[in-house]
Amino acid sequence: MTERFKGTLYALLAVAMFATLGTGFKMAVTRMSSYSVVVWIAIWATLTLFCLLVREKRVGSIVAEFRQRPLFFPVAGIIGLGVQQFLCLKTYEYIPASQAVILHYTYPLMMLLLSWLLFREKSDWWALCCVFLGFVGVFVLVSAGGGVGDLRLSIGVAVALGTAFSFALFCVLIKHASFSVTPGMFLLNLFGMLFLLCLLPLYPMQWSISGTDMLLMAYLGIFPTAVAFILWNRALRMIPTGRSSNCALLVPILSLACITVVLKERIDLMQALGMAIVLVSVFLNVRLTGR
């Protein structure tokens, strides 16, 4: 098994977990405020990563890891696991979900641009074309839900683009940073959580929630956040940005499938077409680049 094959496998596993976030968020925000949801997710993710470090007997590595990069972990953690998480849920308060998804999933294209601007990482034409084709598929997929044609510059659009930009920047930063994955992700989640807790004076927090809601928060914090980000971090180091960007475009498809199964929403013909375009773009990216 080659490193790039393993990296692609890690990316696809992470993407499968990321895809459940939309359904989980939709279920959670109907009963809790978006701020409360992101704080609880951050708490569960940070606790999970700490427990993994205890299990691996590597708690002492946290301080050593932080000393090596005392600026990187606070900045990247706030960007990717603080600001991004908060903006992501706020987007759904301003604009329809169909518009939010198409704007959020501009981040794979932003990753390519930021990789070049910050680290002069080059992507070949096949990767660029495949990502663009995948983005066309995402547009077709989401616009089938209606409302995209009415998209106008607004606070909601700005928040959605801010979400995409912050996550793209986070992905590029961790791709080019050298750190041990588990203690590093613990530090990133810790600083993201501390940033969110600093917002307590501005937003009401629901500390007392039902057992069902707590189970949902635990799932969202442990799997799509803690475990998925560890896998995604490893994938970013093992495969080119073009391929990871292309894999990321699978999230809307899997999200829609999850919503269909759990929330009983149907898939129409245009959505199926969009899904097919994205799948073709991923297949071409893997086959034609020969990596």
C-alpha positions as CSV (number, residue, x, y, z in Angstrom):
1,M,0.0,0.0,0.0
2,T,1.6,3.3,-1.2
3,E,1.7,6.4,1.0
4,R,-0.6,8.3,-1.4
5,F,-3.1,5.4,-1.5
6,K,-3.1,5.4,2.3
7,G,-3.5,9.2,2.3
8,T,-6.4,9.0,-0.1
9,L,-8.0,6.4,2.1
10,Y,-7.6,8.6,5.2
11,A,-9.1,11.5,3.3
12,L,-12.1,9.5,2.2
13,L,-12.7,8.2,5.7
14,A,-12.5,11.8,7.1
15,V,-14.8,13.0,4.3
16,A,-17.4,10.3,5.2
17,M,-17.4,11.6,8.8
18,F,-17.5,15.3,7.8
19,A,-20.6,14.4,5.7
20,T,-22.6,13.6,8.8
21,L,-22.0,17.1,10.3
22,G,-24.7,18.8,8.2
23,T,-27.4,16.3,9.4
24,G,-26.1,16.6,13.0
25,F,-26.1,20.4,12.9
26,K,-29.6,20.5,11.4
27,M,-30.9,18.2,14.2
28,A,-29.0,20.1,16.9
29,V,-29.9,23.7,16.0
30,T,-33.6,23.0,16.1
31,R,-33.3,22.5,19.8
32,M,-30.2,24.5,20.8
33,S,-28.5,27.8,19.9
34,S,-25.7,27.5,17.3
35,Y,-23.2,28.9,19.8
36,S,-24.1,26.3,22.3
37,V,-23.7,23.6,19.7
38,V,-20.2,24.6,18.7
39,V,-19.1,25.0,22.3
40,W,-20.3,21.5,23.2
41,I,-18.7,20.0,20.1
42,A,-15.4,21.7,21.0
43,I,-15.5,20.4,24.5
44,W,-16.2,16.8,23.4
45,A,-13.5,17.0,20.7
46,T,-10.9,18.3,23.1
47,L,-11.7,15.7,25.8
48,T,-11.6,12.9,23.2
49,L,-8.1,13.9,22.0
50,F,-6.9,14.2,25.6
51,C,-8.2,10.7,26.4
52,L,-6.4,9.4,23.3
53,L,-3.2,11.0,24.6
54,V,-3.7,9.4,28.0
55,R,-4.3,6.0,26.4
56,E,-1.1,6.4,24.3
57,K,0.8,7.7,27.4
58,R,1.8,10.8,25.5
59,V,0.3,13.6,27.7
60,G,3.8,14.9,28.4
61,S,4.2,15.5,24.6
62,I,1.6,18.3,24.7
63,V,4.0,20.8,26.3
64,A,6.9,19.7,24.2
65,E,4.8,20.1,21.0
66,F,3.6,23.5,22.0
67,R,7.1,24.8,22.8
68,Q,8.1,23.9,19.2
69,R,5.3,26.0,17.7
70,P,4.0,28.4,20.3
71,L,2.4,30.8,17.8
72,F,1.2,28.2,15.2
73,F,-1.2,26.3,17.5
74,P,-3.1,29.3,18.9
75,V,-3.4,31.0,15.5
76,A,-4.4,27.9,13.5
77,G,-6.7,26.6,16.2
78,I,-8.6,29.8,16.4
79,I,-8.9,30.0,12.6
80,G,-9.9,26.4,11.9
81,L,-11.6,25.2,15.0
82,G,-12.9,28.4,16.5
83,V,-13.8,31.0,13.9
84,Q,-14.6,28.5,11.1
85,Q,-16.9,26.4,13.3
86,F,-18.7,29.5,14.6
87,L,-19.1,31.1,11.2
88,C,-20.3,27.8,9.7
89,L,-23.3,27.5,11.9
90,K,-24.0,31.3,11.8
91,T,-24.3,31.0,8.0
92,Y,-27.4,28.9,8.3
93,E,-29.1,31.6,10.4
94,Y,-28.7,34.2,7.5
95,I,-29.2,32.3,4.3
96,P,-30.9,29.1,3.0
97,A,-29.0,25.9,3.4
98,S,-28.7,25.4,-0.3
99,Q,-26.9,28.7,-0.7
100,A,-24.7,28.0,2.4
101,V,-23.5,24.7,1.1
102,I,-22.4,25.9,-2.4
103,L,-20.6,28.8,-0.8
104,H,-18.9,26.7,1.9
105,Y,-17.6,24.2,-0.7
106,T,-15.7,26.9,-2.5
107,Y,-12.9,26.1,0.0
108,P,-11.2,23.4,-2.0
109,L,-10.6,26.0,-4.7
110,M,-9.4,28.4,-2.1
111,M,-7.0,25.8,-0.8
112,L,-5.2,25.6,-4.2
113,L,-4.9,29.4,-4.3
114,L,-3.7,29.7,-0.7
115,S,-1.2,26.9,-1.2
116,W,0.3,28.8,-4.1
117,L,0.3,32.2,-2.4
118,L,1.7,31.1,0.9
119,F,3.9,28.1,0.1
120,R,4.3,28.3,-3.7
121,E,2.9,24.8,-4.0
122,K,2.1,24.0,-7.6
123,S,-0.8,21.9,-8.9
124,D,-0.8,20.3,-12.3
125,W,-3.4,21.1,-14.9
126,W,-5.2,17.8,-14.4
127,A,-5.7,18.5,-10.7
128,L,-7.0,22.0,-11.4
129,C,-9.3,20.8,-14.1
130,C,-10.7,18.0,-12.0
131,V,-11.3,20.3,-9.0
132,F,-13.0,22.8,-11.3
133,L,-15.2,20.0,-12.7
134,G,-16.0,18.8,-9.2
135,F,-17.0,22.3,-8.2
136,V,-19.3,22.5,-11.2
137,G,-20.9,19.3,-9.9
138,V,-21.3,20.8,-6.5
139,F,-23.0,23.8,-8.0
140,V,-25.4,21.6,-10.0
141,L,-26.1,19.5,-7.0
142,V,-26.9,22.3,-4.7
143,S,-28.6,24.6,-7.1
144,A,-31.1,21.8,-7.7
145,G,-32.4,22.7,-4.3
146,G,-33.4,26.2,-5.5
147,G,-32.5,29.6,-4.4
148,V,-28.9,29.8,-5.8
149,G,-30.0,32.0,-8.6
150,D,-31.2,34.5,-6.1
151,L,-27.8,34.7,-4.4
152,R,-26.8,38.3,-3.7
153,L,-24.1,40.0,-1.7
154,S,-25.3,40.0,1.9
155,I,-24.1,39.4,5.5
156,G,-25.0,35.7,5.0
157,V,-22.9,35.4,1.9
158,A,-20.0,37.2,3.5
159,V,-20.2,34.8,6.5
160,A,-20.3,31.8,4.3
161,L,-17.3,32.9,2.3
162,G,-15.5,33.6,5.5
163,T,-16.3,30.1,6.6
164,A,-14.8,28.7,3.4
165,F,-11.7,30.9,3.5
166,S,-11.0,30.1,7.2
167,F,-11.2,26.4,6.7
168,A,-9.1,26.5,3.5
169,L,-6.5,28.5,5.4
170,F,-6.6,26.1,8.3
171,C,-6.1,23.1,5.9
172,V,-3.2,24.7,4.1
173,L,-1.5,25.7,7.4
174,I,-1.7,22.2,8.9
175,K,-0.6,20.6,5.6
176,H,2.7,22.5,5.7
177,A,3.3,22.4,9.4
178,S,5.4,19.6,11.0
179,F,3.9,18.3,14.2
180,S,2.8,15.1,15.9
181,V,-0.8,14.6,14.9
182,T,-2.6,13.6,18.1
183,P,-1.0,16.2,20.5
184,G,-1.1,18.7,17.7
185,M,-4.8,18.3,17.1
186,F,-5.4,18.4,20.8
187,L,-3.7,21.8,21.0
188,L,-5.6,23.1,17.9
189,N,-8.9,22.0,19.4
190,L,-8.0,23.4,22.8
191,F,-7.2,26.9,21.4
192,G,-10.3,26.7,19.3
193,M,-12.4,25.9,22.3
194,L,-10.8,28.7,24.4
195,F,-11.6,31.2,21.6
196,L,-15.2,30.1,21.6
197,L,-15.4,30.3,25.5
198,C,-14.1,33.9,25.2
199,L,-17.4,34.7,23.4
200,L,-19.5,33.7,26.4
201,P,-20.3,37.3,27.4
202,L,-21.7,37.9,23.9
203,Y,-23.9,34.7,23.4
204,P,-26.2,32.7,25.7
205,M,-24.8,29.2,26.5
206,Q,-27.0,26.2,27.3
207,W,-25.1,24.2,29.9
208,S,-28.1,22.1,30.8
209,I,-29.3,19.9,27.9
210,S,-31.2,16.6,27.6
211,G,-29.5,13.2,27.4
212,T,-30.4,12.9,23.8
213,D,-28.9,16.2,22.9
214,M,-25.8,15.4,24.9
215,L,-25.4,12.1,22.9
216,L,-25.7,14.0,19.7
217,M,-23.1,16.6,20.9
218,A,-20.8,13.7,21.9
219,Y,-21.1,12.1,18.5
220,L,-20.4,15.4,16.6
221,G,-17.4,16.2,18.9
222,I,-15.8,12.7,18.8
223,F,-16.2,11.5,15.2
224,P,-16.7,14.2,12.6
225,T,-14.5,16.6,14.6
226,A,-11.8,14.8,16.6
227,V,-11.3,11.5,14.7
228,A,-12.0,13.0,11.3
229,F,-9.6,15.9,11.7
230,I,-6.8,13.5,12.8
231,L,-7.4,11.4,9.6
232,W,-7.7,14.6,7.5
233,N,-4.5,16.0,8.9
234,R,-2.6,12.8,8.0
235,A,-4.2,12.8,4.5
236,L,-3.1,16.4,3.8
237,R,0.5,15.4,4.5
238,M,0.4,12.3,2.3
239,I,-1.4,13.5,-0.9
240,P,-1.2,16.6,-3.1
241,T,-3.5,19.5,-2.4
242,G,-5.3,18.9,-5.7
243,R,-6.3,15.4,-4.7
244,S,-7.3,16.4,-1.1
245,S,-9.4,19.3,-2.6
246,N,-11.1,16.9,-4.9
247,C,-11.9,14.4,-2.1
248,A,-13.4,17.2,-0.1
249,L,-15.9,17.8,-2.9
250,L,-17.4,14.5,-2.1
251,V,-18.8,15.9,1.2
252,P,-21.9,17.5,-0.3
253,I,-22.8,14.2,-2.0
254,L,-22.4,12.1,1.1
255,S,-24.1,14.9,3.2
256,L,-27.1,14.7,0.9
257,A,-27.2,10.9,1.1
258,C,-27.1,11.2,4.9
259,I,-29.9,13.8,4.9
260,T,-32.0,11.5,2.6
261,V,-31.6,8.5,4.9
262,V,-31.9,10.3,8.3
263,L,-34.2,13.3,7.5
264,K,-36.1,11.6,4.7
265,E,-35.5,14.3,2.1
266,R,-35.6,13.1,-1.5
267,I,-32.9,13.4,-4.3
268,D,-34.2,14.8,-7.6
269,L,-32.7,14.4,-11.1
270,M,-30.5,17.5,-11.1
271,Q,-29.1,16.5,-7.7
272,A,-28.3,13.1,-9.1
273,L,-26.5,14.7,-12.1
274,G,-24.5,16.9,-9.8
275,M,-23.4,13.8,-7.7
276,A,-22.4,12.0,-10.9
277,I,-20.2,15.0,-12.1
278,V,-18.4,15.1,-8.7
279,L,-17.8,11.3,-8.8
280,V,-16.4,11.6,-12.3
281,S,-14.1,14.4,-11.2
282,V,-12.8,12.3,-8.3
283,F,-12.2,9.3,-10.6
284,L,-10.4,11.4,-13.2
285,N,-8.2,13.0,-10.5
286,V,-7.1,9.6,-9.2
287,R,-6.7,7.9,-12.5
288,L,-5.3,10.6,-14.8
289,T,-2.7,12.0,-12.4
290,G,-1.4,8.5,-11.8
291,R,-0.8,9.2,-8.1
